[in-house]
Amino acid sequence: MLVCWANVGKSPPCHITLLEVAHSENVDIICAQEPYSRTGTKTSTHPGYDTIPPVDSWDEPSKWETERPRVMTYVRKGVGIKFTPKRATPHPDRLWTSVNGI
């Protein structure tokens, strides 16, 4: 399994580039730090990946005084990867995801 991790600095072009390059290199899991996002659960996506945000919604300011997630995980579609987001303590800075039981 190939995993990629990058800080895209809230930049839409950097975020899209990360997704495109990772897809062309057959990366299975992408962990994006400081993803591009805006209120209304809008973020960069890719048709080859499932998008996993750290919170269910970021429409309203949370108790952490933020409206945007600061991490995002992407899981490659169509290769049999089983994933489960773990949001026991939802927070825009943390995202635990179980991938194939790990």
C-alpha angles and dihedrals in degrees: 000000000000118000128190127193125188142158107228095184095229089291116143093207092049092047093050091045090053091052094046096046092045091050093049089050093049094244110177101198126029121192110193121194119203092007122194106262142145136191117292094053092282118155140140113287137181128210090229095058140058110229118226116191122194093237132036094237137002098189094112128044109261131214086272088065095239135112097194134067114237096203134043133183127207125196121199114247125227100023099094098255112157114206137176123190111221111212101165088137106021111211131158091233099050134060123169114190126181109217119192089339095309 
